[in-house]
Amino acid sequence: MSGQFSNIVWTNDDRLVLIAQGGGRTVLGIWKPGGTMLPLRTLPTLQGYNSFVPIAR
């Protein structure tokens, strides 16, 4: 399937951030150390999510 992508990065405060697109949807997941699950949120399917820089506070 064309148009699929994913990015994954660790933030400065040790969170794992994942953004992925495929199957007609885009999702964002943020995992914190010690977490047993990676909660996902659906994002609007727009162009331009294939590259991002997370902001750590």
Backbone as numpy.savetxt, mean C-alpha at the origin, in Angstrom:
# Nx Ny Nz CAx CAy CAz Cx Cy Cz
-2.50 -10.17 -16.64 -3.33 -9.00 -16.64 -2.45 -7.77 -16.64
-2.70 -6.83 -17.52 -1.89 -5.61 -17.55 -2.42 -4.61 -16.54
-1.57 -3.68 -16.18 -1.98 -2.63 -15.26 -1.81 -2.97 -13.80
-1.27 -4.13 -13.47 -1.06 -4.49 -12.08 0.25 -3.90 -11.59
0.26 -3.47 -10.33 1.51 -3.01 -9.73 1.38 -3.11 -8.23
2.52 -3.01 -7.57 2.52 -2.92 -6.11 3.80 -2.22 -5.67
3.72 -1.54 -4.56 4.87 -0.91 -3.93 4.82 -1.25 -2.46
5.97 -1.41 -1.86 6.05 -1.72 -0.45 7.27 -1.00 0.12
7.12 -0.44 1.32 8.22 0.32 1.92 8.06 0.32 3.44
9.19 0.36 4.14 9.20 0.54 5.59 9.31 2.03 5.87
8.53 2.54 6.82 8.62 3.94 7.23 9.66 4.08 8.33
10.00 5.32 8.65 10.99 5.59 9.71 10.51 5.11 11.08
9.21 5.01 11.27 8.68 4.54 12.55 8.29 3.06 12.50
8.93 2.32 11.61 8.81 0.85 11.51 7.44 0.32 11.11
6.68 1.10 10.37 5.44 0.58 9.79 5.74 0.11 8.37
5.06 -0.93 7.95 5.18 -1.45 6.59 3.98 -0.94 5.81
4.24 -0.23 4.71 3.16 0.35 3.90 3.17 -0.35 2.55
2.00 -0.82 2.14 1.83 -1.54 0.88 0.71 -0.87 0.10
0.93 -0.66 -1.18 -0.13 -0.21 -2.07 -0.08 -1.10 -3.29
-1.22 -1.61 -3.69 -1.27 -2.57 -4.80 -2.52 -2.35 -5.64
-2.39 -2.65 -6.91 -3.52 -2.54 -7.83 -3.60 -3.81 -8.64
-4.81 -4.29 -8.85 -5.04 -5.47 -9.66 -6.48 -5.91 -9.52
-6.97 -6.59 -10.47 -8.35 -7.06 -10.41 -9.37 -5.94 -10.35
-9.00 -4.77 -10.88 -9.94 -3.66 -10.93 -10.03 -2.84 -9.66
-9.10 -3.04 -8.71 -9.14 -2.21 -7.50 -7.73 -1.88 -7.03
-7.64 -0.84 -6.21 -6.39 -0.41 -5.61 -6.56 -0.47 -4.11
-5.58 -1.06 -3.40 -5.68 -1.18 -1.95 -4.42 -0.62 -1.28
-4.60 -0.15 -0.05 -3.53 0.36 0.78 -3.55 -0.43 2.07
-2.38 -0.90 2.50 -2.27 -1.62 3.76 -1.14 -1.04 4.59
-1.37 -0.91 5.90 -0.33 -0.44 6.81 -0.25 -1.45 7.95
0.94 -2.03 8.12 1.16 -3.04 9.16 2.14 -2.48 10.19
1.83 -2.70 11.45 2.71 -2.29 12.54 3.33 -3.54 13.14
4.62 -3.47 13.53 5.26 -4.63 14.16 4.43 -5.16 15.32
4.31 -6.47 15.38 3.50 -7.11 16.41 2.08 -7.37 15.95
1.68 -6.76 14.85 0.34 -6.98 14.31 0.21 -8.36 13.71
-0.96 -8.94 13.84 -1.18 -10.28 13.29 -1.83 -10.25 11.92
-2.31 -9.07 11.51 -2.97 -8.94 10.21 -2.49 -7.68 9.51
-2.66 -7.65 8.20 -2.38 -6.47 7.39 -3.74 -5.91 6.96
-4.26 -4.92 7.68 -5.56 -4.36 7.29 -5.44 -3.62 5.96
-6.40 -3.85 5.08 -6.41 -3.23 3.76 -7.58 -2.27 3.63
-7.34 -1.18 2.95 -8.37 -0.20 2.63 -8.41 -0.04 1.12
-9.59 -0.02 0.55 -9.73 0.20 -0.88 -9.62 1.68 -1.18
-8.83 2.01 -2.20 -8.66 3.39 -2.65 -9.37 3.57 -3.99
-9.70 4.81 -4.33 -10.24 5.04 -5.67 -9.23 4.58 -6.71
-9.70 3.97 -7.77 -8.80 3.50 -8.82 -8.48 4.67 -9.74
-7.36 5.29 -9.47 -6.90 6.44 -10.24 -5.49 6.16 -10.73
-5.08 6.83 -11.76 -3.71 6.71 -12.25 -2.80 7.48 -11.30
-1.55 7.00 -11.14 -0.57 7.74 -10.37 -0.23 7.15 -9.03
-0.86 6.04 -8.64 -0.51 5.41 -7.37 0.70 4.50 -7.48
1.27 4.35 -8.65 2.34 3.37 -8.81 3.68 3.83 -8.23
3.74 5.02 -7.69 4.95 5.50 -7.04 4.55 6.43 -5.92
5.08 6.19 -4.73 4.71 7.03 -3.60 5.83 7.08 -2.59
5.78 8.08 -1.74 6.73 8.22 -0.65 5.91 8.40 0.62
5.98 7.43 1.55 5.21 7.58 2.79 5.82 8.66 3.68
4.99 9.32 4.43 5.44 10.35 5.36 5.42 9.78 6.75
6.57 9.74 7.40 6.68 9.24 8.78 6.64 10.44 9.72
5.88 10.31 10.79 5.78 11.40 11.76 6.50 11.05 13.02
